[in-house]
């Protein structure tokens, strides 16, 4: 086992890294990570990491390409500084939606990102709620995938809403929705939708299941422009849902997302801080739960050779 656990961060989400260190009762590792005027990224580790068990906390979030390059260069810097093991801790895996060839002559960028992380020198990956399970198979190094849904389900368990129904925002999230419905002891419904080409436009087709007169809890793995989520909420309202709540691990909230949520029938959107949620995005409808204890506990278990899967049993 490596000698000492150390946590470092780039510029993508230093607040989360600090919260993880608080959970672990350690200080955040010191490193310079900045961009020169020519847009080249420079990294310098400011403390000894020789023989250490290093975790680099860096979601691949906005600005996505800069965050990715910071992660890759930090991994390389740690390996060259003789770190015993480097774990790329990626709470949000950018490019994850490009996980297959669903059109002619398109890339599988999620696989390319996995190759980049591996070639940079990462020994393992720690991530949260991948968009597609097969992304784990894109790596030839160990991947620990955590899930934030127990945190989200606990929040709604405490609310004890009567007549609750869990609604999968699309067919792809159905398994996680079923697990959440089981945990909350509620029925399950599914929104069947069709995305129109590569434009961020969604046409909702139908609701599978009963939502009439019930409180609907919409779930998805991420909210980007909130087109899918808000269209689904209007559809649920048309089908007679009394109140509509929503939850997801990854609040990307880009472009018109916040204004769409504000104007929608959604009463509350519950998310985690896998990516930064700025103050202007934290409108009254948006509740942000901390993912830091979950990631911190996983780091502790990886460092000490304990089971990560046991956290969810």
C-alpha beads as a LAMMPS data file, in Angstrom:
LAMMPS data file: protein, C-alpha beads

313 atoms
312 bonds

1 atom types
1 bond types

-500.0 500.0 xlo xhi
-500.0 500.0 ylo yhi
-500.0 500.0 zlo zhi

Masses

1 110.0

Atoms # bond

1 1 1 0.000 0.000 0.000
2 1 1 1.239 3.509 -0.824
3 1 1 2.553 5.541 2.095
4 1 1 0.400 8.662 2.395
5 1 1 -2.943 9.739 0.947
6 1 1 -2.799 13.149 -0.754
7 1 1 -5.551 15.032 -2.585
8 1 1 -4.875 17.647 -5.278
9 1 1 -7.137 19.666 -7.531
10 1 1 -7.040 21.672 -10.736
11 1 1 -9.224 24.724 -11.325
12 1 1 -12.411 22.846 -12.271
13 1 1 -13.872 22.424 -8.759
14 1 1 -11.516 23.380 -5.891
15 1 1 -14.467 23.766 -3.476
16 1 1 -15.347 20.083 -3.822
17 1 1 -11.711 19.039 -3.326
18 1 1 -11.546 21.154 -0.145
19 1 1 -14.762 19.560 1.163
20 1 1 -13.369 16.067 0.468
21 1 1 -10.188 16.940 2.383
22 1 1 -12.324 18.220 5.267
23 1 1 -14.083 14.822 5.356
24 1 1 -10.725 13.017 5.324
25 1 1 -9.200 15.382 7.940
26 1 1 -6.223 16.182 5.706
27 1 1 -4.926 19.348 4.039
28 1 1 -5.452 19.923 0.328
29 1 1 -2.241 19.279 -1.626
30 1 1 -0.418 22.342 -2.929
31 1 1 0.074 22.760 -6.672
32 1 1 0.236 25.572 -9.219
33 1 1 -2.139 25.085 -12.132
34 1 1 -2.507 28.039 -14.485
35 1 1 -2.707 29.079 -18.123
36 1 1 -0.025 31.096 -19.909
37 1 1 -1.020 33.951 -22.237
38 1 1 -0.590 31.525 -25.160
39 1 1 -3.228 29.242 -23.578
40 1 1 -0.676 26.559 -22.675
41 1 1 -1.399 25.028 -19.258
42 1 1 1.377 24.819 -16.679
43 1 1 1.415 22.572 -13.606
44 1 1 3.919 22.489 -10.753
45 1 1 3.502 20.271 -7.696
46 1 1 4.587 22.302 -4.666
47 1 1 5.167 19.441 -2.229
48 1 1 6.812 16.028 -2.114
49 1 1 4.599 13.228 -3.478
50 1 1 7.269 10.517 -3.830
51 1 1 5.741 7.176 -2.851
52 1 1 2.345 8.769 -2.089
53 1 1 -1.184 7.661 -2.966
54 1 1 -2.371 10.693 -4.967
55 1 1 -5.982 11.541 -5.864
56 1 1 -6.564 14.355 -8.381
57 1 1 -10.084 15.814 -8.092
58 1 1 -11.116 17.262 -11.460
59 1 1 -14.570 16.995 -13.051
60 1 1 -14.421 17.419 -16.841
61 1 1 -16.798 20.375 -16.762
62 1 1 -16.935 23.904 -18.165
63 1 1 -14.551 24.967 -19.601
64 1 1 -14.499 21.296 -20.624
65 1 1 -11.359 21.126 -22.759
66 1 1 -9.313 23.195 -20.305
67 1 1 -10.473 21.008 -17.404
68 1 1 -9.510 17.866 -19.330
69 1 1 -6.041 19.174 -20.224
70 1 1 -5.411 20.262 -16.617
71 1 1 -6.286 16.737 -15.474
72 1 1 -3.982 15.075 -18.011
73 1 1 -1.045 17.384 -17.264
74 1 1 -1.523 16.974 -13.492
75 1 1 -1.466 13.174 -13.856
76 1 1 1.765 13.414 -15.859
77 1 1 3.293 15.782 -13.286
78 1 1 2.461 13.409 -10.404
79 1 1 3.924 10.373 -12.191
80 1 1 7.129 12.289 -12.996
81 1 1 7.307 13.343 -9.337
82 1 1 7.368 9.615 -8.412
83 1 1 3.890 9.282 -6.904
84 1 1 3.292 5.602 -6.083
85 1 1 -0.274 5.602 -7.427
86 1 1 -2.384 8.269 -9.149
87 1 1 -6.185 8.069 -9.098
88 1 1 -7.999 10.378 -11.516
89 1 1 -11.036 11.400 -9.471
90 1 1 -13.569 12.586 -12.044
91 1 1 -16.942 13.371 -10.405
92 1 1 -18.348 14.282 -13.823
93 1 1 -16.972 12.522 -16.911
94 1 1 -17.236 14.998 -19.793
95 1 1 -17.820 13.712 -23.335
96 1 1 -19.653 10.747 -21.794
97 1 1 -22.664 11.163 -24.094
98 1 1 -20.463 10.355 -27.120
99 1 1 -20.170 6.741 -26.001
100 1 1 -21.091 4.899 -29.215
101 1 1 -21.323 5.245 -32.991
102 1 1 -24.993 6.125 -33.393
103 1 1 -24.458 7.830 -36.776
104 1 1 -22.095 7.185 -39.695
105 1 1 -18.577 8.672 -39.478
106 1 1 -18.737 9.924 -35.884
107 1 1 -16.141 9.399 -33.120
108 1 1 -16.462 7.593 -29.804
109 1 1 -15.033 10.489 -27.821
110 1 1 -15.702 8.928 -24.414
111 1 1 -13.286 6.142 -25.420
112 1 1 -10.709 8.673 -26.650
113 1 1 -10.851 10.499 -23.285
114 1 1 -10.355 7.165 -21.483
115 1 1 -7.260 6.485 -23.618
116 1 1 -5.869 9.955 -22.878
117 1 1 -6.291 9.495 -19.122
118 1 1 -4.624 6.084 -19.238
119 1 1 -1.711 7.221 -21.421
120 1 1 -1.167 10.251 -19.153
121 1 1 -0.330 7.744 -16.405
122 1 1 -3.408 7.312 -14.202
123 1 1 -3.372 4.016 -12.269
124 1 1 -7.109 4.032 -11.601
125 1 1 -10.244 6.141 -12.024
126 1 1 -12.855 7.155 -9.465
127 1 1 -16.030 8.628 -10.937
128 1 1 -19.731 9.228 -10.249
129 1 1 -22.770 8.055 -12.267
130 1 1 -21.405 7.581 -15.771
131 1 1 -23.856 8.339 -18.576
132 1 1 -23.401 4.782 -19.894
133 1 1 -22.091 1.712 -18.101
134 1 1 -19.930 0.626 -21.025
135 1 1 -17.575 3.583 -20.437
136 1 1 -15.991 1.552 -17.622
137 1 1 -14.944 -0.949 -20.283
138 1 1 -13.137 1.783 -22.247
139 1 1 -10.379 1.691 -19.595
140 1 1 -7.697 -0.948 -19.087
141 1 1 -7.170 0.280 -15.512
142 1 1 -9.528 -0.179 -12.525
143 1 1 -12.597 2.093 -12.520
144 1 1 -14.678 2.654 -9.387
145 1 1 -18.068 4.132 -10.296
146 1 1 -19.924 5.648 -7.364
147 1 1 -23.597 6.586 -7.477
148 1 1 -25.189 9.693 -5.991
149 1 1 -28.714 8.255 -6.108
150 1 1 -28.647 7.002 -2.472
151 1 1 -27.964 10.622 -1.411
152 1 1 -30.847 11.844 -3.572
153 1 1 -33.208 9.080 -2.424
154 1 1 -32.409 9.771 1.241
155 1 1 -33.414 13.414 0.703
156 1 1 -36.834 12.409 -0.628
157 1 1 -37.274 9.652 1.979
158 1 1 -37.033 12.325 4.668
159 1 1 -39.667 14.445 2.880
160 1 1 -42.177 11.552 3.065
161 1 1 -44.292 12.801 0.163
162 1 1 -47.561 10.836 -0.157
163 1 1 -48.674 9.423 -3.532
164 1 1 -45.161 9.643 -4.992
165 1 1 -44.280 8.082 -8.345
166 1 1 -40.717 7.914 -9.701
167 1 1 -40.536 8.875 -13.385
168 1 1 -37.572 8.021 -15.627
169 1 1 -36.895 11.026 -17.883
170 1 1 -36.074 8.623 -20.733
171 1 1 -35.592 4.909 -21.423
172 1 1 -31.843 5.099 -20.767
173 1 1 -32.260 5.973 -17.080
174 1 1 -34.958 3.328 -16.439
175 1 1 -32.764 0.941 -14.398
176 1 1 -31.659 3.678 -11.998
177 1 1 -35.250 4.926 -11.797
178 1 1 -36.430 1.407 -10.928
179 1 1 -33.790 1.151 -8.184
180 1 1 -34.854 4.531 -6.794
181 1 1 -38.540 3.552 -6.905
182 1 1 -37.729 0.344 -4.996
183 1 1 -35.810 2.298 -2.354
184 1 1 -38.635 4.826 -1.977
185 1 1 -41.300 2.064 -2.208
186 1 1 -43.163 3.845 -5.011
187 1 1 -44.482 2.909 -8.466
188 1 1 -42.460 3.636 -11.606
189 1 1 -43.373 5.524 -14.776
190 1 1 -41.280 6.229 -17.880
191 1 1 -41.192 9.146 -20.316
192 1 1 -40.700 7.901 -23.864
193 1 1 -38.992 10.591 -25.926
194 1 1 -37.258 11.138 -29.228
195 1 1 -34.327 13.522 -29.689
196 1 1 -34.398 15.410 -32.993
197 1 1 -30.978 14.880 -34.641
198 1 1 -27.916 16.577 -33.165
199 1 1 -29.788 19.738 -32.172
200 1 1 -30.662 20.042 -28.499
201 1 1 -34.367 19.636 -29.170
202 1 1 -36.606 16.941 -27.720
203 1 1 -39.996 15.680 -28.813
204 1 1 -41.757 13.857 -26.004
205 1 1 -43.956 11.005 -27.177
206 1 1 -45.791 9.454 -24.234
207 1 1 -45.914 8.539 -20.551
208 1 1 -45.734 4.843 -19.720
209 1 1 -47.361 4.323 -16.325
210 1 1 -49.878 6.115 -14.114
211 1 1 -49.198 9.671 -12.865
212 1 1 -52.750 11.049 -12.602
213 1 1 -53.255 12.784 -9.235
214 1 1 -49.779 11.830 -7.999
215 1 1 -46.560 13.609 -7.047
216 1 1 -44.022 12.846 -9.781
217 1 1 -40.276 12.605 -9.118
218 1 1 -38.450 12.930 -12.447
219 1 1 -34.942 11.478 -12.528
220 1 1 -32.103 11.783 -15.033
221 1 1 -28.319 11.432 -14.844
222 1 1 -27.620 15.045 -15.850
223 1 1 -29.382 18.300 -16.644
224 1 1 -27.629 20.191 -19.430
225 1 1 -29.887 22.711 -21.204
226 1 1 -32.906 21.311 -19.262
227 1 1 -34.826 20.813 -22.528
228 1 1 -35.570 17.133 -21.817
229 1 1 -36.436 17.715 -18.164
230 1 1 -38.769 20.657 -18.664
231 1 1 -40.534 19.106 -21.684
232 1 1 -41.077 16.002 -19.543
233 1 1 -42.482 18.129 -16.705
234 1 1 -45.056 19.762 -19.020
235 1 1 -46.021 16.309 -20.304
236 1 1 -46.513 15.027 -16.752
237 1 1 -48.681 18.054 -15.973
238 1 1 -50.800 17.314 -19.051
239 1 1 -51.208 13.737 -17.786
240 1 1 -52.577 14.957 -14.464
241 1 1 -49.578 14.953 -12.091
242 1 1 -50.367 17.068 -9.003
243 1 1 -46.803 18.184 -8.212
244 1 1 -43.520 17.619 -10.042
245 1 1 -40.065 17.271 -8.488
246 1 1 -36.812 16.340 -10.204
247 1 1 -33.374 15.046 -9.231
248 1 1 -30.086 14.305 -10.949
249 1 1 -26.423 13.904 -9.920
250 1 1 -24.877 16.239 -12.520
251 1 1 -26.252 19.837 -12.750
252 1 1 -24.496 21.110 -15.900
253 1 1 -27.208 23.792 -16.282
254 1 1 -25.822 25.367 -19.447
255 1 1 -27.384 28.058 -21.632
256 1 1 -31.103 28.584 -20.950
257 1 1 -31.350 25.766 -18.370
258 1 1 -31.996 27.901 -15.265
259 1 1 -34.651 30.085 -16.908
260 1 1 -36.362 26.982 -18.340
261 1 1 -36.478 25.375 -14.886
262 1 1 -37.727 28.614 -13.309
263 1 1 -40.637 28.804 -15.764
264 1 1 -41.464 25.071 -15.700
265 1 1 -43.957 23.213 -13.453
266 1 1 -40.991 21.663 -11.571
267 1 1 -41.375 22.563 -7.902
268 1 1 -37.842 21.555 -6.845
269 1 1 -34.742 20.258 -8.643
270 1 1 -32.397 18.366 -6.295
271 1 1 -28.809 17.904 -7.518
272 1 1 -25.320 17.212 -6.161
273 1 1 -22.135 19.244 -6.499
274 1 1 -20.242 16.907 -8.857
275 1 1 -19.738 20.113 -10.869
276 1 1 -19.731 23.688 -9.501
277 1 1 -23.173 25.307 -9.199
278 1 1 -22.681 29.086 -9.226
279 1 1 -24.786 31.394 -7.072
280 1 1 -26.785 32.702 -10.047
281 1 1 -27.822 29.102 -10.829
282 1 1 -28.912 28.424 -7.241
283 1 1 -32.417 29.766 -7.720
284 1 1 -35.090 28.923 -5.161
285 1 1 -36.091 25.756 -7.022
286 1 1 -32.549 24.301 -7.035
287 1 1 -31.284 22.340 -3.994
288 1 1 -27.621 21.256 -3.999
289 1 1 -26.487 18.281 -1.873
290 1 1 -22.810 17.567 -1.153
291 1 1 -21.115 14.612 -2.842
292 1 1 -17.911 15.162 -0.809
293 1 1 -18.580 12.561 1.944
294 1 1 -19.301 9.884 -0.690
295 1 1 -16.104 10.563 -2.638
296 1 1 -14.071 11.030 0.548
297 1 1 -15.211 7.664 1.917
298 1 1 -14.372 5.972 -1.400
299 1 1 -10.884 7.499 -1.326
300 1 1 -10.367 6.261 2.236
301 1 1 -11.435 2.747 1.223
302 1 1 -9.287 2.664 -1.935
303 1 1 -6.261 3.894 0.033
304 1 1 -6.724 1.281 2.755
305 1 1 -7.557 -1.631 0.431
306 1 1 -11.208 -1.858 1.522
307 1 1 -14.273 -2.593 -0.603
308 1 1 -15.851 0.382 -2.372
309 1 1 -18.874 -1.674 -3.432
310 1 1 -19.707 -2.354 0.226
311 1 1 -20.663 1.337 0.544
312 1 1 -23.830 0.650 -1.446
313 1 1 -24.907 -2.688 0.058

Bonds

1 1 1 2
2 1 2 3
3 1 3 4
4 1 4 5
5 1 5 6
6 1 6 7
7 1 7 8
8 1 8 9
9 1 9 10
10 1 10 11
11 1 11 12
12 1 12 13
13 1 13 14
14 1 14 15
15 1 15 16
16 1 16 17
17 1 17 18
18 1 18 19
19 1 19 20
20 1 20 21
21 1 21 22
22 1 22 23
23 1 23 24
24 1 24 25
25 1 25 26
26 1 26 27
27 1 27 28
28 1 28 29
29 1 29 30
30 1 30 31
31 1 31 32
32 1 32 33
33 1 33 34
34 1 34 35
35 1 35 36
36 1 36 37
37 1 37 38
38 1 38 39
39 1 39 40
40 1 40 41
41 1 41 42
42 1 42 43
43 1 43 44
44 1 44 45
45 1 45 46
46 1 46 47
47 1 47 48
48 1 48 49
49 1 49 50
50 1 50 51
51 1 51 52
52 1 52 53
53 1 53 54
54 1 54 55
55 1 55 56
56 1 56 57
57 1 57 58
58 1 58 59
59 1 59 60
60 1 60 61
61 1 61 62
62 1 62 63
63 1 63 64
64 1 64 65
65 1 65 66
66 1 66 67
67 1 67 68
68 1 68 69
69 1 69 70
70 1 70 71
71 1 71 72
72 1 72 73
73 1 73 74
74 1 74 75
75 1 75 76
76 1 76 77
77 1 77 78
78 1 78 79
79 1 79 80
80 1 80 81
81 1 81 82
82 1 82 83
83 1 83 84
84 1 84 85
85 1 85 86
86 1 86 87
87 1 87 88
88 1 88 89
89 1 89 90
90 1 90 91
91 1 91 92
92 1 92 93
93 1 93 94
94 1 94 95
95 1 95 96
96 1 96 97
97 1 97 98
98 1 98 99
99 1 99 100
100 1 100 101
101 1 101 102
102 1 102 103
103 1 103 104
104 1 104 105
105 1 105 106
106 1 106 107
107 1 107 108
108 1 108 109
109 1 109 110
110 1 110 111
111 1 111 112
112 1 112 113
113 1 113 114
114 1 114 115
115 1 115 116
116 1 116 117
117 1 117 118
118 1 118 119
119 1 119 120
120 1 120 121
121 1 121 122
122 1 122 123
123 1 123 124
124 1 124 125
125 1 125 126
126 1 126 127
127 1 127 128
128 1 128 129
129 1 129 130
130 1 130 131
131 1 131 132
132 1 132 133
133 1 133 134
134 1 134 135
135 1 135 136
136 1 136 137
137 1 137 138
138 1 138 139
139 1 139 140
140 1 140 141
141 1 141 142
142 1 142 143
143 1 143 144
144 1 144 145
145 1 145 146
146 1 146 147
147 1 147 148
148 1 148 149
149 1 149 150
150 1 150 151
151 1 151 152
152 1 152 153
153 1 153 154
154 1 154 155
155 1 155 156
156 1 156 157
157 1 157 158
158 1 158 159
159 1 159 160
160 1 160 161
161 1 161 162
162 1 162 163
163 1 163 164
164 1 164 165
165 1 165 166
166 1 166 167
167 1 167 168
168 1 168 169
169 1 169 170
170 1 170 171
171 1 171 172
172 1 172 173
173 1 173 174
174 1 174 175
175 1 175 176
176 1 176 177
177 1 177 178
178 1 178 179
179 1 179 180
180 1 180 181
181 1 181 182
182 1 182 183
183 1 183 184
184 1 184 185
185 1 185 186
186 1 186 187
187 1 187 188
188 1 188 189
189 1 189 190
190 1 190 191
191 1 191 192
192 1 192 193
193 1 193 194
194 1 194 195
195 1 195 196
196 1 196 197
197 1 197 198
198 1 198 199
199 1 199 200
200 1 200 201
201 1 201 202
202 1 202 203
203 1 203 204
204 1 204 205
205 1 205 206
206 1 206 207
207 1 207 208
208 1 208 209
209 1 209 210
210 1 210 211
211 1 211 212
212 1 212 213
213 1 213 214
214 1 214 215
215 1 215 216
216 1 216 217
217 1 217 218
218 1 218 219
219 1 219 220
220 1 220 221
221 1 221 222
222 1 222 223
223 1 223 224
224 1 224 225
225 1 225 226
226 1 226 227
227 1 227 228
228 1 228 229
229 1 229 230
230 1 230 231
231 1 231 232
232 1 232 233
233 1 233 234
234 1 234 235
235 1 235 236
236 1 236 237
237 1 237 238
238 1 238 239
239 1 239 240
240 1 240 241
241 1 241 242
242 1 242 243
243 1 243 244
244 1 244 245
245 1 245 246
246 1 246 247
247 1 247 248
248 1 248 249
249 1 249 250
250 1 250 251
251 1 251 252
252 1 252 253
253 1 253 254
254 1 254 255
255 1 255 256
256 1 256 257
257 1 257 258
258 1 258 259
259 1 259 260
260 1 260 261
261 1 261 262
262 1 262 263
263 1 263 264
264 1 264 265
265 1 265 266
266 1 266 267
267 1 267 268
268 1 268 269
269 1 269 270
270 1 270 271
271 1 271 272
272 1 272 273
273 1 273 274
274 1 274 275
275 1 275 276
276 1 276 277
277 1 277 278
278 1 278 279
279 1 279 280
280 1 280 281
281 1 281 282
282 1 282 283
283 1 283 284
284 1 284 285
285 1 285 286
286 1 286 287
287 1 287 288
288 1 288 289
289 1 289 290
290 1 290 291
291 1 291 292
292 1 292 293
293 1 293 294
294 1 294 295
295 1 295 296
296 1 296 297
297 1 297 298
298 1 298 299
299 1 299 300
300 1 300 301
301 1 301 302
302 1 302 303
303 1 303 304
304 1 304 305
305 1 305 306
306 1 306 307
307 1 307 308
308 1 308 309
309 1 309 310
310 1 310 311
311 1 311 312
312 1 312 313
